[in-house]
Amino acid sequence: MITQLNKEFESRVRLGIMSVLMVNDWVDFNEMKHLLEVTDGNLASHSSALEKSGFIEIKKEFVGKKTKTSYRVTNAGRQAFTEHINALEKLLGK
């Protein structure tokens, strides 16, 4: 049962990113940083790892002269995270 847990979601930051994205469509960088109470670098490195795994999509665009970074969960990410949560619940006997 413990083998069903996904190592990509072991970090509390990654768990937080996925949790936020499971219930929201697009979430921008500053909102995510505020919700998770993490530094810019911490959020950037964890979101980049989740993007490499195909679990989230990162969109960068210009708004005026500033870049805006937003995140959303992919279908693969939604499925993987749901399986991870289900495995956790089984482990906890729920």
ChimeraX attribute file (.defattr): number of C-alpha atoms within 10 A of each C-alpha:
attribute: neighborCount
match mode: 1-to-1
recipient: residues
	/A:1	8
	/A:2	10
	/A:3	8
	/A:4	14
	/A:5	18
	/A:6	15
	/A:7	9
	/A:8	16
	/A:9	19
	/A:10	11
	/A:11	11
	/A:12	11
	/A:13	19
	/A:14	19
	/A:15	16
	/A:16	15
	/A:17	25
	/A:18	24
	/A:19	15
	/A:20	19
	/A:21	19
	/A:22	16
	/A:23	10
	/A:24	12
	/A:25	11
	/A:26	16
	/A:27	18
	/A:28	15
	/A:29	19
	/A:30	14
	/A:31	11
	/A:32	19
	/A:33	19
	/A:34	10
	/A:35	12
	/A:36	17
	/A:37	12
	/A:38	13
	/A:39	10
	/A:40	12
	/A:41	10
	/A:42	13
	/A:43	20
	/A:44	14
	/A:45	13
	/A:46	19
	/A:47	22
	/A:48	15
	/A:49	15
	/A:50	20
	/A:51	18
	/A:52	11
	/A:53	12
	/A:54	14
	/A:55	21
	/A:56	23
	/A:57	17
	/A:58	17
	/A:59	12
	/A:60	12
	/A:61	11
	/A:62	9
	/A:63	9
	/A:64	7
	/A:65	7
	/A:66	8
	/A:67	10
	/A:68	14
	/A:69	17
	/A:70	18
	/A:71	23
	/A:72	24
	/A:73	27
	/A:74	16
	/A:75	12
	/A:76	13
	/A:77	21
	/A:78	18
	/A:79	12
	/A:80	18
	/A:81	22
	/A:82	15
	/A:83	15
	/A:84	21
	/A:85	16
	/A:86	15
	/A:87	19
	/A:88	17
	/A:89	11
	/A:90	12
	/A:91	13
	/A:92	8
	/A:93	7
	/A:94	8
